[in-house]
Amino acid sequence: MSRPSSLVGSDEEEQTNYHTPDETGLTKSQKVALISAWSIVKKDLVTHGRNIFVMFFEEYPQYLDYFDFATGSVGELGENRSLHAHALNVMNFIGTLIDYGLNDPALLKCSLAKLVRNHRKRNVTKEDVGAVGGVIMRYCLKALEQHRTKTLEEAFGAFLGTVAAAFE
């Protein structure tokens, strides 16, 4: 018995769709890789978030002035509870984009628009977002080394590129 073509595409069509980016900027295979990897990261968002922001400020100390928790040296930031709170907010937001936004492009678009509105007040640019996105990607790929694949690398790049592009 044949199935209706409106419900099920051909194998060839499914293969093409699996490797073609959709409106989120990611392919289905990249989404699967990123959602799976994030399920590991989100088990300890405070630690990973703190480590990402310490790494970010070590690489880009000029951004310390953007934040109210930036008192003292970069080395002391790892113990700063205000940084932990901000890092947790950022990590939860990224998790929401990954866990929900990748499967609901309208939600992703609305969430990114709100992110842009909130950060434009502080004159945050696409380049600024690209800098922190690069640190997030490098940190996560290192933390996920045993799960690292080319698809995961491409997924992080595409996802963080989508986030930065919202600031254009």
PyMOL commands that set and color helices and strands:
alter all, ss='L'
color gray80, all
select helices_A, chain A and resi 11-18+28-59+61-66+74-79+81-99+101-103+105-120+126-143+145-147+150-165
alter helices_A, ss='H'
color red, helices_A
deselect
rebuild
show_as cartoon
